[in-house]
């Protein structure tokens, strides 16, 4: 075996392991970011716009890099690489950028309180009569005339009657999407 072939083999193994670690890192970061997705007002629009931006940027990059590839299989690989990976990571990147790069301060806003409700889940279901501990709490508030659902790990408004007002810390994000910061 030629020594340069051995070097190439080791280099590909290292790159493969780095790619696997990067994939696990992306999945782990998505899991952590889900908490913020559920506490971002209009997060669905943020996700759609992030994916649209990824498609546009990925298409431009794929078009540029595919020009140098001669065979159709190579062009398909370039286009797939430059479209699939950005589309899969765009919602995460959009949410992180909106939240972490925000130049705006956290403000306490008064929102209309509707309801706070405990929730729990189980992969196997619950046995009838079984006492379960809540995993978290849904807080329903009225914001800009719409009923919004927020998520909290602890009860925040015990005993508050619907129709009252609650103080919630909210930060406007880099892209204008507001995030509850509790």
FENWOLIN-V501861 format. One record per pair of residues at least 24 apart in sequence whose ideal C-beta (glycine too) atoms are under 6 Angstrom apart, sorted by the first residue. I is the first residue (numbers start at 1). GAP is how many residues later the second one is. D is the distance in Angstrom with one decimal. If there is no record, write none. Layout:
i=I gap=GAP d=D
i=I gap=GAP d=D
This chain:
i=30 gap=62 d=5.5
i=33 gap=59 d=5.8
i=33 gap=62 d=5.4
i=36 gap=63 d=5.8
i=38 gap=113 d=4.3
i=39 gap=111 d=5.3
i=39 gap=112 d=5.9
i=39 gap=141 d=4.1
i=40 gap=137 d=5.5
i=40 gap=139 d=4.9
i=41 gap=137 d=4.7
i=42 gap=135 d=5.8
i=46 gap=48 d=5.5
i=46 gap=131 d=4.9
i=47 gap=44 d=4.5
i=50 gap=40 d=4.1
i=50 gap=41 d=5.2
i=50 gap=44 d=3.1
i=51 gap=36 d=5.8
i=51 gap=39 d=4.9
i=54 gap=32 d=3.8
i=54 gap=33 d=5.1
i=54 gap=36 d=3.6
i=58 gap=24 d=4.5
i=58 gap=25 d=4.5
i=58 gap=28 d=4.3
i=97 gap=77 d=5.6
i=98 gap=75 d=3.5
i=98 gap=76 d=5.1
i=98 gap=77 d=4.7
i=98 gap=79 d=5.2
i=99 gap=74 d=5.6
i=99 gap=80 d=5.3
i=101 gap=73 d=4.5
i=102 gap=69 d=5.8
i=102 gap=71 d=4.8
i=102 gap=72 d=5.0
i=104 gap=67 d=6.0
i=104 gap=68 d=4.2
i=106 gap=63 d=5.0
i=106 gap=65 d=4.5
i=106 gap=75 d=5.2
i=107 gap=63 d=5.9
i=108 gap=59 d=5.0
i=108 gap=61 d=5.6
i=109 gap=59 d=5.9
i=109 gap=61 d=5.0
i=110 gap=55 d=5.0
i=111 gap=30 d=4.3
i=111 gap=32 d=5.3
i=111 gap=55 d=5.7
i=111 gap=57 d=5.5
i=112 gap=30 d=3.5
i=113 gap=28 d=6.0
i=113 gap=47 d=5.6
i=113 gap=51 d=4.7
i=113 gap=53 d=4.5
i=114 gap=26 d=4.0
i=114 gap=48 d=5.4
i=115 gap=25 d=4.5
i=115 gap=47 d=6.0
i=116 gap=41 d=5.1
i=150 gap=30 d=5.5
